[in-house]
Amino acid sequence: MNVEEFRKMTSPQLNEELMALLRKQFNLRMQKGSGQEPKSSEVRAVRKDIARLKTVLREMQK
């Protein structure tokens, strides 16, 4: 997702999306630990989406 899409969401929606992304990141780490190699681009994209979302949440708090 991009920043404009995150900015259109409400705070509860953003928190729900954050939890979903953190679950996805956890699942990708577990895949890596069990020997399955997830796509590196997917890991990177999830990490960047989490950072974007946290940035928007922080902007909303100010």
Rosetta blueprint (number, residue, H / E / L):
1 M L
2 N L
3 V H
4 E H
5 E H
6 F H
7 R H
8 K L
9 M L
10 T L
11 S H
12 P H
13 Q H
14 L H
15 N H
16 E H
17 E H
18 L H
19 M H
20 A H
21 L H
22 L H
23 R H
24 K H
25 Q H
26 F H
27 N H
28 L H
29 R H
30 M H
31 Q H
32 K H
33 G H
34 S L
35 G L
36 Q L
37 E L
38 P L
39 K L
40 S H
41 S H
42 E H
43 V H
44 R H
45 A H
46 V H
47 R H
48 K H
49 D H
50 I H
51 A H
52 R H
53 L H
54 K H
55 T H
56 V H
57 L H
58 R H
59 E H
60 M H
61 Q H
62 K L
